[in-house]
């Protein structure tokens, strides 16, 4: 039996969340979604995630705020990692930046 990973997707645009969910699900990655940092923090408090993709511009903050939050509340007994590589990719005519932390594996 193979290991299933879980990703947290944070984006205020439903279409982007859905696209990321579909893509990751096809890669056998379970997903949870949040439309803002408040929802994301609640999910993070309730579950461990192997990966997080977060939009940089959110209604109640930005992706770097969330990365800082995960680092400040990091629990060495959980699966979460302190690593925070930044990833950016284009969306429409501008560039949409995403921050991500990677699994400890």
Secondary structure, DSSP 8 states (H G I E B T S, - for coil): ----EEEEEE-S-HHHHHHHHHHHHHTTEEEEEESSHHHHHHHHHH---SEEEEESEETTEEHHHHHHHHHHT--TTSS--S---EEEEEETTEEEEEEEE----
